[in-house]
Amino acid sequence: MSNPELKSLNRFQKTRRSALLALLLIVVVGLLFCGPVFTDAHYENDVIEITGIGLIGVAIMGRLWCTLYLGGRKAAEVVTKGPYSIARNPLYMFSAIGSAGVGAQMGSLTVGLLFGAVTVLAFYIVIFREEAFLRKALGTPYQTYCAVVPRFLPNFSLYQDSEIVSFYPERLRSTLRDGLVFFLAAPAFELIQRGQEWGYLPVLFRLP
């Protein structure tokens, strides 16, 4: 594994994160003028939002679970235990779940699915780049791993665990801090909805 290749991959990942944030920002701006079919007076609105909070909770716990097993070793060795025994990219999978939960805070199932789909698309772009790098860096062990474990959707029948797991506490704290940002969606979208109800933001269209 050469440093130039690793630096190139890191730059690509940073670009991907920036592009994803920009795309989600565009979607959020669009949501300023979009209202859910179900308003706060409908129980469906509450069900969608509460489900979204649950998805965010799953995403945070899942990302922490992944960090416990990954521990900064992704480009150094093949990690095949815990969440990485059932999917090759569980960290991205849980992040997509969290994004869907964020979108659901708008009270719209369509927006939740849109957020999740946009995130999956962005991750798939970087996954193919990462896999090419890891195949070269880790060789046969990684190729064997790819042949057995699915890329994104988990296969729970493959689950394997470790008796002992080592990790970097700072990485765990950083993952937790990043995950908690998902919860900021609830008050942010609540402000958007209040602005629409009070007439400050025009509702140009509604989504179920």
Buried (B, 14 or more C-beta within 10 A) or exposed (E): EEEEBEEEBEEBEEEBEEEBEEBBEEBBEEBBEBBBBBBBEEEBBEBBBEBBBEBBBBBBEBBBBBBBBBBEEBBEEBBBBBBBBBBBBBBBBBBBBBBBBBBBBBBBBBBBBBBBBBBBEBBBBBBEBBBEBBEEBBEEEBEEBBEEBEBBEBEEEEEEEEEEEEBBEEBBEEBBEBBEEBBEBBEBBBEBBEBBEEEEBEBEEEBE
